[in-house]
Amino acid sequence: MSSQSQKKSQKRMKGIPVLHDELKKPHNIMLTGTSWKWLQLSAKEAGVSVGEFVERWIKSQIKDTSGALPL
């Protein structure tokens, strides 16, 4: 069993992060309708929410640049 599927089986508790090392907070971004539709379709194909799809993409970019952005 992968570590990700192990994390998904954990019971979610308010205020405790499950999939990531920190809690998620709401943020707003402006996108064209075309970009939003692409995100929705891509997230659906991946079996995750749009927010999780974007989160994974960002984390992959952070790993690719290995320390280029201070977080």
PDB file with SEQRES, HELIX, SHEET and CRYST1 records, atoms N, CA, C and O in Angstrom:
SEQRES   1 A   71  MET SER SER GLN SER GLN LYS LYS SER GLN LYS ARG MET          
SEQRES   2 A   71  LYS GLY ILE PRO VAL LEU HIS ASP GLU LEU LYS LYS PRO          
SEQRES   3 A   71  HIS ASN ILE MET LEU THR GLY THR SER TRP LYS TRP LEU          
SEQRES   4 A   71  GLN LEU SER ALA LYS GLU ALA GLY VAL SER VAL GLY GLU          
SEQRES   5 A   71  PHE VAL GLU ARG TRP ILE LYS SER GLN ILE LYS ASP THR          
SEQRES   6 A   71  SER GLY ALA LEU PRO LEU                                      
HELIX    1 AA1 SER A    3  LYS A    8  1                                   6    
HELIX    2 AA2 GLY A   33  ALA A   46  1                                  14    
HELIX    3 AA3 VAL A   50  THR A   65  1                                  16    
CRYST1    1.000    1.000    1.000  90.00  90.00  90.00 P 1           1          
ATOM      1  N   MET A   1       0.857  -1.186   0.000  1.00  0.00           N  
ATOM      2  CA  MET A   1       0.000   0.000   0.000  1.00  0.00           C  
ATOM      3  C   MET A   1       0.894   1.237   0.000  1.00  0.00           C  
ATOM      4  O   MET A   1       1.822   1.331   0.804  1.00  0.00           O  
ATOM      5  N   SER A   2       0.624   2.178  -0.888  1.00  0.00           N  
ATOM      6  CA  SER A   2       1.452   3.382  -0.964  1.00  0.00           C  
ATOM      7  C   SER A   2       1.177   4.309   0.209  1.00  0.00           C  
ATOM      8  O   SER A   2       0.134   4.222   0.857  1.00  0.00           O  
ATOM      9  N   SER A   3       2.139   5.205   0.473  1.00  0.00           N  
ATOM     10  CA  SER A   3       1.961   6.122   1.596  1.00  0.00           C  
ATOM     11  C   SER A   3       0.783   7.055   1.364  1.00  0.00           C  
ATOM     12  O   SER A   3       0.121   7.474   2.313  1.00  0.00           O  
ATOM     13  N   GLN A   4       0.517   7.386   0.086  1.00  0.00           N  
ATOM     14  CA  GLN A   4      -0.607   8.278  -0.201  1.00  0.00           C  
ATOM     15  C   GLN A   4      -1.930   7.580   0.088  1.00  0.00           C  
ATOM     16  O   GLN A   4      -2.831   8.188   0.666  1.00  0.00           O  
ATOM     17  N   SER A   5      -2.066   6.306  -0.306  1.00  0.00           N  
ATOM     18  CA  SER A   5      -3.317   5.617  -0.025  1.00  0.00           C  
ATOM     19  C   SER A   5      -3.462   5.361   1.471  1.00  0.00           C  
ATOM     20  O   SER A   5      -4.583   5.288   1.974  1.00  0.00           O  
ATOM     21  N   GLN A   6      -2.348   5.225   2.190  1.00  0.00           N  
ATOM     22  CA  GLN A   6      -2.411   5.093   3.638  1.00  0.00           C  
ATOM     23  C   GLN A   6      -2.926   6.382   4.247  1.00  0.00           C  
ATOM     24  O   GLN A   6      -3.749   6.345   5.162  1.00  0.00           O  
ATOM     25  N   LYS A   7      -2.455   7.530   3.755  1.00  0.00           N  
ATOM     26  CA  LYS A   7      -2.907   8.814   4.285  1.00  0.00           C  
ATOM     27  C   LYS A   7      -4.388   9.015   4.001  1.00  0.00           C  
ATOM     28  O   LYS A   7      -5.108   9.548   4.845  1.00  0.00           O  
ATOM     29  N   LYS A   8      -4.863   8.593   2.816  1.00  0.00           N  
ATOM     30  CA  LYS A   8      -6.261   8.789   2.468  1.00  0.00           C  
ATOM     31  C   LYS A   8      -7.189   7.975   3.358  1.00  0.00           C  
ATOM     32  O   LYS A   8      -8.350   8.344   3.538  1.00  0.00           O  
ATOM     33  N   SER A   9      -6.698   6.875   3.917  1.00  0.00           N  
ATOM     34  CA  SER A   9      -7.551   6.052   4.755  1.00  0.00           C  
ATOM     35  C   SER A   9      -7.654   6.585   6.185  1.00  0.00           C  
ATOM     36  O   SER A   9      -8.443   6.070   6.977  1.00  0.00           O  
ATOM     37  N   GLN A  10      -6.868   7.606   6.522  1.00  0.00           N  
ATOM     38  CA  GLN A  10      -6.931   8.175   7.864  1.00  0.00           C  
ATOM     39  C   GLN A  10      -8.240   8.938   8.041  1.00  0.00           C  
ATOM     40  O   GLN A  10      -8.757   9.536   7.097  1.00  0.00           O  
ATOM     41  N   LYS A  11      -8.765   8.909   9.256  1.00  0.00           N  
ATOM     42  CA  LYS A  11      -9.973   9.662   9.563  1.00  0.00           C  
ATOM     43  C   LYS A  11      -9.628  11.146   9.582  1.00  0.00           C  
ATOM     44  O   LYS A  11      -8.650  11.550  10.210  1.00  0.00           O  
ATOM     45  N   ARG A  12     -10.415  11.942   8.909  1.00  0.00           N  
ATOM     46  CA  ARG A  12     -10.183  13.382   8.885  1.00  0.00           C  
ATOM     47  C   ARG A  12     -10.729  14.015  10.153  1.00  0.00           C  
ATOM     48  O   ARG A  12     -11.849  13.739  10.583  1.00  0.00           O  
ATOM     49  N   MET A  13      -9.897  14.877  10.741  1.00  0.00           N  
ATOM     50  CA  MET A  13     -10.296  15.593  11.942  1.00  0.00           C  
ATOM     51  C   MET A  13     -10.083  17.076  11.701  1.00  0.00           C  
ATOM     52  O   MET A  13      -9.067  17.477  11.134  1.00  0.00           O  
ATOM     53  N   LYS A  14     -11.035  17.889  12.128  1.00  0.00           N  
ATOM     54  CA  LYS A  14     -10.948  19.328  11.918  1.00  0.00           C  
ATOM     55  C   LYS A  14      -9.671  19.884  12.548  1.00  0.00           C  
ATOM     56  O   LYS A  14      -9.351  19.608  13.704  1.00  0.00           O  
ATOM     57  N   GLY A  15      -8.954  20.673  11.750  1.00  0.00           N  
ATOM     58  CA  GLY A  15      -7.746  21.312  12.252  1.00  0.00           C  
ATOM     59  C   GLY A  15      -6.493  20.454  12.172  1.00  0.00           C  
ATOM     60  O   GLY A  15      -5.419  20.890  12.586  1.00  0.00           O  
ATOM     61  N   ILE A  16      -6.616  19.226  11.638  1.00  0.00           N  
ATOM     62  CA  ILE A  16      -5.474  18.320  11.516  1.00  0.00           C  
ATOM     63  C   ILE A  16      -5.266  18.003  10.035  1.00  0.00           C  
ATOM     64  O   ILE A  16      -6.156  17.435   9.402  1.00  0.00           O  
ATOM     65  N   PRO A  17      -4.100  18.362   9.465  1.00  0.00           N  
ATOM     66  CA  PRO A  17      -3.866  18.065   8.054  1.00  0.00           C  
ATOM     67  C   PRO A  17      -3.721  16.562   7.821  1.00  0.00           C  
ATOM     68  O   PRO A  17      -3.142  15.856   8.646  1.00  0.00           O  
ATOM     69  N   VAL A  18      -4.253  16.068   6.684  1.00  0.00           N  
ATOM     70  CA  VAL A  18      -4.178  14.649   6.368  1.00  0.00           C  
ATOM     71  C   VAL A  18      -3.248  14.405   5.184  1.00  0.00           C  
ATOM     72  O   VAL A  18      -2.321  13.601   5.282  1.00  0.00           O  
ATOM     73  N   LEU A  19      -3.482  15.082   4.077  1.00  0.00           N  
ATOM     74  CA  LEU A  19      -2.701  14.823   2.863  1.00  0.00           C  
ATOM     75  C   LEU A  19      -1.417  15.635   2.778  1.00  0.00           C  
ATOM     76  O   LEU A  19      -0.500  15.258   2.048  1.00  0.00           O  
ATOM     77  N   HIS A  20      -1.336  16.729   3.500  1.00  0.00           N  
ATOM     78  CA  HIS A  20      -0.192  17.628   3.409  1.00  0.00           C  
ATOM     79  C   HIS A  20       0.320  17.950   4.810  1.00  0.00           C  
ATOM     80  O   HIS A  20      -0.309  17.601   5.809  1.00  0.00           O  
ATOM     81  N   ASP A  21       1.460  18.616   4.868  1.00  0.00           N  
ATOM     82  CA  ASP A  21       2.064  18.942   6.164  1.00  0.00           C  
ATOM     83  C   ASP A  21       1.424  20.143   6.854  1.00  0.00           C  
ATOM     84  O   ASP A  21       1.754  20.456   7.998  1.00  0.00           O  
ATOM     85  N   GLU A  22       0.527  20.801   6.172  1.00  0.00           N  
ATOM     86  CA  GLU A  22      -0.135  21.970   6.752  1.00  0.00           C  
ATOM     87  C   GLU A  22      -1.583  22.009   6.297  1.00  0.00           C  
ATOM     88  O   GLU A  22      -1.953  21.372   5.312  1.00  0.00           O  
ATOM     89  N   LEU A  23      -2.390  22.756   7.017  1.00  0.00           N  
ATOM     90  CA  LEU A  23      -3.792  22.907   6.644  1.00  0.00           C  
ATOM     91  C   LEU A  23      -3.917  23.785   5.403  1.00  0.00           C  
ATOM     92  O   LEU A  23      -3.122  24.699   5.188  1.00  0.00           O  
ATOM     93  N   LYS A  24      -4.920  23.493   4.600  1.00  0.00           N  
ATOM     94  CA  LYS A  24      -5.192  24.337   3.444  1.00  0.00           C  
ATOM     95  C   LYS A  24      -6.074  25.502   3.876  1.00  0.00           C  
ATOM     96  O   LYS A  24      -6.887  25.378   4.791  1.00  0.00           O  
ATOM     97  N   LYS A  25      -5.897  26.641   3.199  1.00  0.00           N  
ATOM     98  CA  LYS A  25      -6.712  27.828   3.433  1.00  0.00           C  
ATOM     99  C   LYS A  25      -7.334  28.240   2.106  1.00  0.00           C  
ATOM    100  O   LYS A  25      -6.755  27.974   1.053  1.00  0.00           O  
ATOM    101  N   PRO A  26      -8.489  28.877   2.131  1.00  0.00           N  
ATOM    102  CA  PRO A  26      -9.085  29.318   0.864  1.00  0.00           C  
ATOM    103  C   PRO A  26      -8.310  30.495   0.262  1.00  0.00           C  
ATOM    104  O   PRO A  26      -7.896  31.414   0.968  1.00  0.00           O  
ATOM    105  N   HIS A  27      -8.129  30.439  -1.047  1.00  0.00           N  
ATOM    106  CA  HIS A  27      -7.501  31.514  -1.815  1.00  0.00           C  
ATOM    107  C   HIS A  27      -8.277  31.661  -3.117  1.00  0.00           C  
ATOM    108  O   HIS A  27      -8.889  30.702  -3.586  1.00  0.00           O  
ATOM    109  N   ASN A  28      -8.257  32.829  -3.689  1.00  0.00           N  
ATOM    110  CA  ASN A  28      -8.970  33.068  -4.947  1.00  0.00           C  
ATOM    111  C   ASN A  28      -7.987  33.379  -6.061  1.00  0.00           C  
ATOM    112  O   ASN A  28      -7.005  34.092  -5.853  1.00  0.00           O  
ATOM    113  N   ILE A  29      -8.258  32.839  -7.249  1.00  0.00           N  
ATOM    114  CA  ILE A  29      -7.489  33.174  -8.438  1.00  0.00           C  
ATOM    115  C   ILE A  29      -8.463  33.459  -9.569  1.00  0.00           C  
ATOM    116  O   ILE A  29      -9.583  32.949  -9.572  1.00  0.00           O  
ATOM    117  N   MET A  30      -8.043  34.264 -10.522  1.00  0.00           N  
ATOM    118  CA  MET A  30      -8.872  34.596 -11.675  1.00  0.00           C  
ATOM    119  C   MET A  30      -8.376  33.792 -12.868  1.00  0.00           C  
ATOM    120  O   MET A  30      -7.188  33.829 -13.188  1.00  0.00           O  
ATOM    121  N   LEU A  31      -9.279  33.059 -13.534  1.00  0.00           N  
ATOM    122  CA  LEU A  31      -8.939  32.250 -14.691  1.00  0.00           C  
ATOM    123  C   LEU A  31      -9.965  32.478 -15.795  1.00  0.00           C  
ATOM    124  O   LEU A  31     -11.098  32.886 -15.539  1.00  0.00           O  
ATOM    125  N   THR A  32      -9.548  32.208 -17.013  1.00  0.00           N  
ATOM    126  CA  THR A  32     -10.515  32.231 -18.113  1.00  0.00           C  
ATOM    127  C   THR A  32     -11.403  31.001 -17.986  1.00  0.00           C  
ATOM    128  O   THR A  32     -11.053  30.040 -17.301  1.00  0.00           O  
ATOM    129  N   GLY A  33     -12.537  31.036 -18.640  1.00  0.00           N  
ATOM    130  CA  GLY A  33     -13.430  29.883 -18.637  1.00  0.00           C  
ATOM    131  C   GLY A  33     -12.764  28.653 -19.232  1.00  0.00           C  
ATOM    132  O   GLY A  33     -12.972  27.537 -18.755  1.00  0.00           O  
ATOM    133  N   THR A  34     -11.972  28.852 -20.264  1.00  0.00           N  
ATOM    134  CA  THR A  34     -11.272  27.745 -20.913  1.00  0.00           C  
ATOM    135  C   THR A  34     -10.288  27.088 -19.948  1.00  0.00           C  
ATOM    136  O   THR A  34     -10.231  25.861 -19.856  1.00  0.00           O  
ATOM    137  N   SER A  35      -9.517  27.899 -19.230  1.00  0.00           N  
ATOM    138  CA  SER A  35      -8.551  27.355 -18.279  1.00  0.00           C  
ATOM    139  C   SER A  35      -9.255  26.620 -17.141  1.00  0.00           C  
ATOM    140  O   SER A  35      -8.806  25.555 -16.716  1.00  0.00           O  
ATOM    141  N   TRP A  36     -10.350  27.183 -16.650  1.00  0.00           N  
ATOM    142  CA  TRP A  36     -11.088  26.551 -15.556  1.00  0.00           C  
ATOM    143  C   TRP A  36     -11.650  25.199 -16.002  1.00  0.00           C  
ATOM    144  O   TRP A  36     -11.579  24.220 -15.259  1.00  0.00           O  
ATOM    145  N   LYS A  37     -12.208  25.148 -17.211  1.00  0.00           N  
ATOM    146  CA  LYS A  37     -12.768  23.899 -17.726  1.00  0.00           C  
ATOM    147  C   LYS A  37     -11.663  22.853 -17.879  1.00  0.00           C  
ATOM    148  O   LYS A  37     -11.872  21.683 -17.558  1.00  0.00           O  
ATOM    149  N   TRP A  38     -10.484  23.265 -18.369  1.00  0.00           N  
ATOM    150  CA  TRP A  38      -9.360  22.342 -18.510  1.00  0.00           C  
ATOM    151  C   TRP A  38      -8.946  21.793 -17.145  1.00  0.00           C  
ATOM    152  O   TRP A  38      -8.697  20.596 -17.001  1.00  0.00           O  
ATOM    153  N   LEU A  39      -8.873  22.677 -16.141  1.00  0.00           N  
ATOM    154  CA  LEU A  39      -8.529  22.228 -14.790  1.00  0.00           C  
ATOM    155  C   LEU A  39      -9.552  21.226 -14.258  1.00  0.00           C  
ATOM    156  O   LEU A  39      -9.186  20.210 -13.666  1.00  0.00           O  
ATOM    157  N   GLN A  40     -10.823  21.516 -14.472  1.00  0.00           N  
ATOM    158  CA  GLN A  40     -11.872  20.613 -13.990  1.00  0.00           C  
ATOM    159  C   GLN A  40     -11.757  19.236 -14.646  1.00  0.00           C  
ATOM    160  O   GLN A  40     -11.844  18.211 -13.969  1.00  0.00           O  
ATOM    161  N   LEU A  41     -11.562  19.220 -15.961  1.00  0.00           N  
ATOM    162  CA  LEU A  41     -11.451  17.947 -16.683  1.00  0.00           C  
ATOM    163  C   LEU A  41     -10.189  17.185 -16.277  1.00  0.00           C  
ATOM    164  O   LEU A  41     -10.225  15.969 -16.087  1.00  0.00           O  
ATOM    165  N   SER A  42      -9.087  17.899 -16.147  1.00  0.00           N  
ATOM    166  CA  SER A  42      -7.822  17.261 -15.758  1.00  0.00           C  
ATOM    167  C   SER A  42      -7.916  16.693 -14.343  1.00  0.00           C  
ATOM    168  O   SER A  42      -7.439  15.589 -14.082  1.00  0.00           O  
ATOM    169  N   ALA A  43      -8.524  17.438 -13.441  1.00  0.00           N  
ATOM    170  CA  ALA A  43      -8.685  16.969 -12.060  1.00  0.00           C  
ATOM    171  C   ALA A  43      -9.590  15.742 -12.022  1.00  0.00           C  
ATOM    172  O   ALA A  43      -9.321  14.787 -11.293  1.00  0.00           O  
ATOM    173  N   LYS A  44     -10.660  15.771 -12.807  1.00  0.00           N  
ATOM    174  CA  LYS A  44     -11.576  14.632 -12.842  1.00  0.00           C  
ATOM    175  C   LYS A  44     -10.864  13.380 -13.344  1.00  0.00           C  
ATOM    176  O   LYS A  44     -11.048  12.297 -12.790  1.00  0.00           O  
ATOM    177  N   GLU A  45     -10.050  13.523 -14.393  1.00  0.00           N  
ATOM    178  CA  GLU A  45      -9.279  12.393 -14.921  1.00  0.00           C  
ATOM    179  C   GLU A  45      -8.312  11.847 -13.875  1.00  0.00           C  
ATOM    180  O   GLU A  45      -8.079  10.641 -13.805  1.00  0.00           O  
ATOM    181  N   ALA A  46      -7.753  12.744 -13.063  1.00  0.00           N  
ATOM    182  CA  ALA A  46      -6.808  12.335 -12.017  1.00  0.00           C  
ATOM    183  C   ALA A  46      -7.530  11.811 -10.776  1.00  0.00           C  
ATOM    184  O   ALA A  46      -6.896  11.247  -9.884  1.00  0.00           O  
ATOM    185  N   GLY A  47      -8.843  11.991 -10.711  1.00  0.00           N  
ATOM    186  CA  GLY A  47      -9.617  11.506  -9.571  1.00  0.00           C  
ATOM    187  C   GLY A  47      -9.473  12.351  -8.326  1.00  0.00           C  
ATOM    188  O   GLY A  47      -9.611  11.848  -7.210  1.00  0.00           O  
ATOM    189  N   VAL A  48      -9.193  13.654  -8.509  1.00  0.00           N  
ATOM    190  CA  VAL A  48      -9.023  14.565  -7.374  1.00  0.00           C  
ATOM    191  C   VAL A  48      -9.803  15.848  -7.626  1.00  0.00           C  
ATOM    192  O   VAL A  48     -10.321  16.058  -8.723  1.00  0.00           O  
ATOM    193  N   SER A  49      -9.887  16.702  -6.616  1.00  0.00           N  
ATOM    194  CA  SER A  49     -10.530  18.000  -6.774  1.00  0.00           C  
ATOM    195  C   SER A  49      -9.612  18.938  -7.549  1.00  0.00           C  
ATOM    196  O   SER A  49      -8.418  18.670  -7.684  1.00  0.00           O  
ATOM    197  N   VAL A  50     -10.161  20.028  -8.052  1.00  0.00           N  
ATOM    198  CA  VAL A  50      -9.346  21.025  -8.745  1.00  0.00           C  
ATOM    199  C   VAL A  50      -8.278  21.574  -7.798  1.00  0.00           C  
ATOM    200  O   VAL A  50      -7.124  21.744  -8.193  1.00  0.00           O  
ATOM    201  N   GLY A  51      -8.660  21.850  -6.555  1.00  0.00           N  
ATOM    202  CA  GLY A  51      -7.699  22.366  -5.583  1.00  0.00           C  
ATOM    203  C   GLY A  51      -6.538  21.408  -5.355  1.00  0.00           C  
ATOM    204  O   GLY A  51      -5.384  21.831  -5.287  1.00  0.00           O  
ATOM    205  N   GLU A  52      -6.844  20.112  -5.238  1.00  0.00           N  
ATOM    206  CA  GLU A  52      -5.795  19.116  -5.040  1.00  0.00           C  
ATOM    207  C   GLU A  52      -4.941  18.972  -6.299  1.00  0.00           C  
ATOM    208  O   GLU A  52      -3.728  18.781  -6.205  1.00  0.00           O  
ATOM    209  N   PHE A  53      -5.561  19.063  -7.468  1.00  0.00           N  
ATOM    210  CA  PHE A  53      -4.819  18.990  -8.730  1.00  0.00           C  
ATOM    211  C   PHE A  53      -3.811  20.129  -8.817  1.00  0.00           C  
ATOM    212  O   PHE A  53      -2.652  19.912  -9.170  1.00  0.00           O  
ATOM    213  N   VAL A  54      -4.252  21.346  -8.493  1.00  0.00           N  
ATOM    214  CA  VAL A  54      -3.360  22.514  -8.520  1.00  0.00           C  
ATOM    215  C   VAL A  54      -2.270  22.360  -7.461  1.00  0.00           C  
ATOM    216  O   VAL A  54      -1.103  22.653  -7.723  1.00  0.00           O  
ATOM    217  N   GLU A  55      -2.647  21.901  -6.269  1.00  0.00           N  
ATOM    218  CA  GLU A  55      -1.673  21.689  -5.186  1.00  0.00           C  
ATOM    219  C   GLU A  55      -0.564  20.731  -5.624  1.00  0.00           C  
ATOM    220  O   GLU A  55       0.617  20.995  -5.397  1.00  0.00           O  
ATOM    221  N   ARG A  56      -0.946  19.633  -6.243  1.00  0.00           N  
ATOM    222  CA  ARG A  56       0.051  18.649  -6.705  1.00  0.00           C  
ATOM    223  C   ARG A  56       0.950  19.243  -7.780  1.00  0.00           C  
ATOM    224  O   ARG A  56       2.159  19.013  -7.776  1.00  0.00           O  
ATOM    225  N   TRP A  57       0.368  20.002  -8.696  1.00  0.00           N  
ATOM    226  CA  TRP A  57       1.171  20.621  -9.753  1.00  0.00           C  
ATOM    227  C   TRP A  57       2.190  21.594  -9.148  1.00  0.00           C  
ATOM    228  O   TRP A  57       3.361  21.595  -9.528  1.00  0.00           O  
ATOM    229  N   ILE A  58       1.735  22.413  -8.213  1.00  0.00           N  
ATOM    230  CA  ILE A  58       2.637  23.377  -7.567  1.00  0.00           C  
ATOM    231  C   ILE A  58       3.766  22.638  -6.841  1.00  0.00           C  
ATOM    232  O   ILE A  58       4.932  23.010  -6.967  1.00  0.00           O  
ATOM    233  N   LYS A  59       3.420  21.593  -6.082  1.00  0.00           N  
ATOM    234  CA  LYS A  59       4.447  20.839  -5.350  1.00  0.00           C  
ATOM    235  C   LYS A  59       5.457  20.226  -6.320  1.00  0.00           C  
ATOM    236  O   LYS A  59       6.648  20.169  -6.016  1.00  0.00           O  
ATOM    237  N   SER A  60       4.991  19.767  -7.484  1.00  0.00           N  
ATOM    238  CA  SER A  60       5.923  19.198  -8.468  1.00  0.00           C  
ATOM    239  C   SER A  60       6.859  20.271  -9.007  1.00  0.00           C  
ATOM    240  O   SER A  60       8.026  19.992  -9.283  1.00  0.00           O  
ATOM    241  N   GLN A  61       6.363  21.486  -9.159  1.00  0.00           N  
ATOM    242  CA  GLN A  61       7.195  22.595  -9.626  1.00  0.00           C  
ATOM    243  C   GLN A  61       8.227  22.987  -8.578  1.00  0.00           C  
ATOM    244  O   GLN A  61       9.365  23.317  -8.912  1.00  0.00           O  
ATOM    245  N   ILE A  62       7.831  22.950  -7.318  1.00  0.00           N  
ATOM    246  CA  ILE A  62       8.754  23.275  -6.228  1.00  0.00           C  
ATOM    247  C   ILE A  62       9.886  22.254  -6.199  1.00  0.00           C  
ATOM    248  O   ILE A  62      11.047  22.626  -6.033  1.00  0.00           O  
ATOM    249  N   LYS A  63       9.563  20.975  -6.357  1.00  0.00           N  
ATOM    250  CA  LYS A  63      10.582  19.929  -6.371  1.00  0.00           C  
ATOM    251  C   LYS A  63      11.518  20.103  -7.561  1.00  0.00           C  
ATOM    252  O   LYS A  63      12.726  19.901  -7.438  1.00  0.00           O  
ATOM    253  N   ASP A  64      10.956  20.483  -8.730  1.00  0.00           N  
ATOM    254  CA  ASP A  64      11.758  20.664  -9.943  1.00  0.00           C  
ATOM    255  C   ASP A  64      12.755  21.806  -9.806  1.00  0.00           C  
ATOM    256  O   ASP A  64      13.852  21.741 -10.362  1.00  0.00           O  
ATOM    257  N   THR A  65      12.385  22.853  -9.070  1.00  0.00           N  
ATOM    258  CA  THR A  65      13.283  24.006  -8.932  1.00  0.00           C  
ATOM    259  C   THR A  65      14.159  23.880  -7.697  1.00  0.00           C  
ATOM    260  O   THR A  65      15.069  24.687  -7.508  1.00  0.00           O  
ATOM    261  N   SER A  66      13.914  22.906  -6.868  1.00  0.00           N  
ATOM    262  CA  SER A  66      14.687  22.599  -5.658  1.00  0.00           C  
ATOM    263  C   SER A  66      15.271  23.817  -4.945  1.00  0.00           C  
ATOM    264  O   SER A  66      16.477  24.061  -4.982  1.00  0.00           O  
ATOM    265  N   GLY A  67      14.408  24.556  -4.312  1.00  0.00           N  
ATOM    266  CA  GLY A  67      14.866  25.653  -3.475  1.00  0.00           C  
ATOM    267  C   GLY A  67      14.935  26.999  -4.171  1.00  0.00           C  
ATOM    268  O   GLY A  67      15.470  27.952  -3.604  1.00  0.00           O  
ATOM    269  N   ALA A  68      14.406  27.106  -5.392  1.00  0.00           N  
ATOM    270  CA  ALA A  68      14.465  28.398  -6.091  1.00  0.00           C  
ATOM    271  C   ALA A  68      13.563  29.430  -5.429  1.00  0.00           C  
ATOM    272  O   ALA A  68      13.830  30.628  -5.516  1.00  0.00           O  
ATOM    273  N   LEU A  69      12.502  28.984  -4.772  1.00  0.00           N  
ATOM    274  CA  LEU A  69      11.585  29.893  -4.101  1.00  0.00           C  
ATOM    275  C   LEU A  69      11.613  29.625  -2.598  1.00  0.00           C  
ATOM    276  O   LEU A  69      11.422  28.482  -2.181  1.00  0.00           O  
ATOM    277  N   PRO A  70      11.840  30.621  -1.795  1.00  0.00           N  
ATOM    278  CA  PRO A  70      11.795  30.401  -0.341  1.00  0.00           C  
ATOM    279  C   PRO A  70      10.361  30.242   0.129  1.00  0.00           C  
ATOM    280  O   PRO A  70       9.511  31.088  -0.149  1.00  0.00           O  
ATOM    281  N   LEU A  71      10.095  29.165   0.837  1.00  0.00           N  
ATOM    282  CA  LEU A  71       8.734  28.926   1.350  1.00  0.00           C  
ATOM    283  C   LEU A  71       8.718  28.911   2.839  1.00  0.00           C  
ATOM    284  O   LEU A  71       7.662  28.723   3.443  1.00  0.00           O  
TER     285      LEU A  71                                                      
END                                                                             
